[in-house]
């Protein structure tokens, strides 16, 4: 009999089935072989597995050992197959008893009455990296693995103990966290009464998530805070222009606090991305707060959008349902900035490779900050203006066209900094945002205004004559594109929602036009 052990293949953020087949032969020639398109890490697995089995006190088979990873036309990578290979080898040798659970007919057709029978290895999904002494180390993609097991109708997943919290986020399947290979053998043979990991209370974790910074800590900048309320209420992208030290970075990091909390589905989706990238905190097992990613301006294009021989998520996918914050925007290389244009429109990024393509979700709010000059301030007169124009020209017009709000963050006067008064708080701003979202929900559901199409805008905001004249003047005088025209309408729709009025008036259009700061400068 050839044992068949279930595992998984991580493709982007999703998991697909992988079956590990083990065939032993008593041939005199000692030979070990792994087939099924393994990478170098998988080919080295047999050496780790051999040492782990021996050091755990179990025999390693002699003679020819053939392990097949099916399907054979999909590349396998990473050390996650160590544990299922070891389980398959131990089943093939009879160390793990391949018996049916209690109440299930055995090979002879009789019901099994042995209460000590453990977990059936044919009804579980296995993954884990083995240390040489038999310890089980964590892997990537455990939450996707648990979701696959539920889809396949399996009873349980067996994962490293550090991955048990994230796998338990997925309901409908038992999750066993193990620390050593001996625990796995005891679990499968019924010698170890191991309890499944308790399910994670996702809703409670989401209710306790808070942003690290309160807007009340930021002195002044009330006009910028107003722009952030509009951005959060409508899901709009925003760029801030101002000298160094005016609180631009703090406001970007405080932004998640005024945004609507993650839903259960969104939290699980974000957690899958972090798990696949190996960046998930093993203690919590769940991303409960909207992420804020702030890559350094020296980051490469693959680091931002994702890539690699086996594609992995980049910063824009790690910012999914959160914020991608680019500080010192003109310092990023032009090719890196241009790679953002397609994800900003499509909210997904596709990484194409010779053996196939992988799609990563990339629905994020784009927040950027920039100084007026490389020095961080502006020199007076015409010379200073030319220096600022040269610096801002590093950013292409098409990229700025995709940003809804351009706002100025001026230097805060000393008097405001020295006063003990606090500014508008996160709680006050969040109340405005949630009220605006609740006002728009009967009209368009959970779809934010930033995602409304031109056709939907035509239906949801019929402009009066005064509004049409105002927006026509802005288009002509500023030389705005058709994309900027829709951006203005979307922002105006959000401003009206914040005020709780259904009709978009000229005053809303006027405020929306004021947020095209960089267009006005051009």
N, C-alpha and C positions, 0 to 999 in steps of 0.2 A: 504494500500500500504506500502511495506517495502522499505524505501530509501536505495539506494546503492551508496556509496561514494568511489571514487578511491583513493588509496594511494599506497605505495610501500614497499617492503621488501628489505633491504640492505644485500646482500650476498657477502662478500668480497668487491670488488670494483664495483660490478654490482648490478642492481636493477631489481626486478621481480614484477609483479603486485600483489596487495593486495586489496581486496574488503571488505569494511566495511558495514555490513548490520545491520540495527537498527529495532528492533521490540518492540512496546509498547503495553501494556495490561492494561486495567483499573481495574485490580484485586485489591481487598482491601489490599492484602499483599504487602507491600513495599519491593521490592527485585531488586537488580541490579547484573547483571552477564555478564562477558566477556568470550567467548569461542573461540576456534581456536588456541590453543597452545600458549597462551601468557606467557611471563616471568613476574617476580615480578614487574618490572617497568610498564608494560602494565596493569597488574591487578590493580595497584594503580591509573591508569589513570582516572577512573570514579570519584574518590574523587577530583582530580584536576579539571576535566571537570565540575563537579557539582558546585564547588566553582567559577570557572571562568564564567560560564553561569549566575549564580546568581548575582555575583558582577558586571557583565556587564549589568545587568538590564533585563535579559530574564528569562522566567520561566523554571524550571527544571521539567520534567515529573514526575507525581505521579503514583504509582502502579509498575507493573513489567517492568523492562527494560532489554532487552536481546540484546547484541551486539556480532555479529559473525565476526571473522576475517578470510577471506577465501584467499587461500586454508588452510584448517584446519590441514593439515599434515606437515606444515612448521612452525618452531618456529619463533615467533615475539618477538623482543626485542627493548627496548628503548622507549623514550617518544614521538616519532614522530607521534604517532597515536592520540594524544590529540585533535589536530585541526580537523581531519576528523571525529572523534567521535562526537565532539561538533556540527559540521556541520550536521551530520546525525540526531542527536537529535533535532536540531532546524528545519530541514526540516520535520521531522516526526510530529512536533507540529504545523507546519504551520507558524512559525516565518520567515523562509526563504521560499519564494514563489517558488514552484516547477513549474515554467512556462517555456514555450518554448521561445527562443529568437525571435527577430523581423524577419519576413519572414519565420518562421518555423511553420508548421501546429501544432496546439495544439490538446488536447485530442478529441475535437469535429470535427477536420478536417479543421477548419478555420485557415487562416493565422493570426498570432499575429501582431497587429499594434501598441502595446504599446511601445513607444520609451524608456520608463524608465526601461524596462526589462533588468536586468543585465546578468552576466555570468551564464550560465547554469551549475549547480553543477554536472550534469551527464557528462559533456564534459571537466572536469578539474581534475587535480591530486592535492591532498592536503597533506600537512605534516607540522607539527610544534608542539612544546611543549608549553603548556599553563601555564602561571603563575596564581596564585590564583585571581589576580585582572583583568584577561583577557588579559594581554600582551602576545605576541607570541614570544617565545624564539627560537634561532637558533638550527638547527639539523645537523646531519652528512649525507653526500651523496646527497646533493641537485643537483649536476651536473649530477649524475647518474639518479636521479629522472626525470630531464628535458629530458634526452636522452630517457628514457622509455616512457614518454608522447608523444614524437615525434614518436617513434616507434609504439605506440598504435593508433596514429592518433587522439589524443585529441587536443583540442583547446588551452589549457592553463595549467599552473601550478600555484598554490597559495602556497607561501613559506614565512617564516619569512623574514623581510626586510633585515636582515644581510646576508641571503643566496641568495638574488636576484642577486648580481653581478656574482657569480659563475654559477648559473642556466642560466643566460643570455649568457654565453659562447656558449651554445648549440643553434644553430639556428633552425628555423622552428617551434617554439612554443612560445606563449606569456608567459611572466613571470610577475606575480603580486606579489610584495613584500608588506606584511602587517605587521603592528605593534601591532594591537589589534584584538580581536574577533569582536568588533563592526565594524571595517573596513571590515572584511570578510563578515559580514551580509549586510553591505551597498553595497559592490561590487556585491554580488549575487542578491540582490533585485533591483539593479539599482539606489539606492539612493546616491551612492558615485561615482563620475566620476573619478575613479582611472585609471591612465595611466600605461600601461605596462612598465617595466624597459627597458631602451634602450639597444640594443645589444652591447656586448663588442667587440671592435676592436682588435681582437687577434693579427693580424699581426703587428699593431702599438706597442702593448705592448712588443712583442718579439723583435722588432727592437730597443727598448730603454733599454733592459736588459743588465746589465754590471756586471762583477765580482768585488767583494769588494777589491781585492788586485791586483796590477800590478807587473809583474815579475821584472820590472825595480827597484822596491824597495828592491829587494833581491841582496845584494852585493856578488860577486863571484859566485861559483857554476855553472859555465857555462857548465861544462860537464853534470851536473844533468839536467840543462835546455834543453840540447840537447836530453837527454833521455825522458824528458817530451814532447818534440815536437814529437818524435817517438811514444810515448804512445798515444797522442791525435790524431795523424794522422791515426793510425791503430786501435785505440780502445783497446790498450793493458793494462793489469794489470801491476803495478809497485810497487816495494818495495825499500825503501831507508834505508841504513845502515850508521850510522855516530853518532858522539858524540852529546851531548845535545847542543842546541843553534846554530845550523848551518843553520837554515831556512827551515827545512823539513816540518813543519806544514804550514808555509806561502806559500810554493810552492804548497802544496796540495790544499789550499784554493784558490790559484790563477789559478789553472788548468782550471776551467770552462771558463775563459776568452779566452783561446786559442782553445777551442773546437768549432766545428760548432754549430751555434745557434739551438735551438729547432725548429722543424717544428711545424705547427699548430696541427697536429695529436698527436705528442709527448707531447706538452704542455698540451693538454686536457687530455691525458692519465695520466700524472703525477698529474694533478690537481684532477682527480678522486680519485687517491690513497690518496692524502692528505685530500680531503674532507671526504672520508670514515673513515679516522683515526682521524678526528676532529682537524687537524693541519693546516687548510687553513686560511690564513689571509682574513677576511671578506671584507677588504677595496679594495683589488685588484681583488679578485675573480679568479685569474689565476696565476699559477707558470710560470713565463716568463724566468727564468734563470735556467740552469741545477743545480739541488740540490746537496749540499755537506753535507753528514751526518757523524758525527764524534762521535759515542757513546763512553762512558767511558769504561775503561777496566774492570770495575766491572759489566757490563751489562750481563744479563742472556741470555740463548739460545732463549727463547720465545721473549725477547726484540729485539734480532738481527734478527731472521728469521720470527717472527710473532707467534701468538698463542692466547690463551684464550679460555674460554668456548664457546663464540661466536668469531671465529677467526678474528683477526685484523692484519693489515699489520705491519711488523716489520721494522727495520732499513734498511734491504737490499731492501725492496720494496719501502720505502720512498726515497731510493737513485736511483730509476729507472730512466734511461736515464741520470744519473748523476754520482756522485762519492761517494763511501763508503770509508771513511778514518779511518783507525785504527791506532791511535798513540800508541807508546809503545807496539808493537805487541806481544812480548813475555809475557807481563803482563796479557793478556787475558787468560782465562782458556782454557785448552786443549779441553774440549767438545764444547765450543763455537766456537773455530776456526775450529773444524772438521765439524761443521754444515754448514760451508761456501763451502765445497768442491762440493756438488751437485749443488747448485745455480750457482757457478762459471762456471760449465759446461753446465747446462740446461737453465740458465737465467729465471727460473721460480721456485717458491717454492710452494709445496702443503702441506696444513695443514689438516690433517685427524682427524676427530672426530667421535663419535659414530653415530651422526645423519647425517653424510655426510662429504665431503671434499670440501675445498675451495682452488682455485689456485690464487696466487698473482704474478704479473709480477715482475721480479728481474733482469733486464738487466742493469747492472751497471759496471763502471770501479772500480776495486779494487786497492786502493792506501794505502800502509802501510809504517810506519816509525818505526825504532827500533834503540835503542842505542846498542853499542857493549857489554855492561855489565850493571848490575843493577845500578851502580854508574853513568853511562853516559859517561865514558871514558875508556881507555884501559891502564892497567899497563904494563910496558915494560917487555920483556923477556918471558921465558917459562911459568911462573906463570900467567902472564896476558893473554897469549894465551889460557891456560887451562880454565881460568875463562870465557873468551869470548865463548869458545866452549860449556861450560856447559850452558851458558845463551841462546845461539842460538839453543841448542838442544831442547828447549821448543817448538819449531815450528816443526811440522812434515814435513818430506820430501814430501809426497803427496800434501800437501798444497802449499809448495814452488814450486813444479812442475807445478802448475797451474798458477803461476805468470810469465809473459813473460820477464820482465825486472828487474834485480837485480842491483842496482847502489849504489855507495859509495858517501856519502855527507861528505867530509872532513871538518875539522875546517877551517874557513876563516882566513887568516893571518891579523894581525893588520893593515898592510899597506893598504890592499884592503878595510878594513872597514873604515879607516880614510880618504881615498881619496873621492873626490866629484864626481867621475865618476859613472854613472849608468850603470847597466848591460843590457843584452838583454831584451827588453821590451815585454810586452804582444802583442802589435800590430805586432812586427816583427815576433814573434813566431806563432801568429795566421795566418799570411800570408803564412808561410811555410806549416802549417797544411791544410789550405783551398786549397792551390795549389796541395798538395799531394792527397787530397780527390778528387779534380777535375780530376787529372791525372788518378786515378784508376776507376773513375765512368764509362767510356765507357767499361771497361773490366768486371766489376762485379756489376755495379749498386751502390746502397747505402750501400751495405754490407761491413762492415769494414774488414780489413785483419785479425783481431783477430778472426773472425767468419768463416774464410775459412776452409773447411774440408780438410783432407789429399788428397782426390781425386781431389778437386779443385786446391790445391797447385801443384799437379803433372802436371796439365794442364797449370797453369798460370806461373810457374817458372821452366823451364827446366834448370837444373844445368849443367855447363860445367865440364870438368875433374878436373880442379883446385879446383872448389868449392866442388866437391864431395870428393876429397882427404882431404880438410880442415875440412869439417863437419864430415868425418869419424874419423879423428884424435881426434876431440873434443868429439865425442861420446865414443870413447875407453878410452881416458885419463881421462875424467871427469866422466865416468860411467853414461852417461845420459840415460834417459828413452825414449821410443817412443814418449811420450807426449812432452818431452823437445825437441826432434828432430823437431817436427812440430812447436813448439814455435819458435825455431831458424829460421825456414824457413819463418814463418809469419812475424817476426820482420825484417828479411832481405828483404822480399818483400816490407815492408813499407819504409825501408831505400832507396831502389831503387826508390820508388814512390816519395819520398822527393827530390831526385836528378833528377827526371823526366826522368828516363831511364826504358825501358820495360824489359830488360834482367837483371837478378840477377847475379852479379859477385862475385868473391872470396872476394873482399874487403867488400862487403855487408855482406857476411857470417861471415867474421872475426869480424866486429863490433858487429853483433848480438851475437856471441859467448862471446864477452867481457861482455855482459850484463847478463851472468849467474854467477854473482859474488859469490853467496852463494854456487853454485855447485862447483866452483873452490876452495872455502875455505874447503868444505868437502873433 
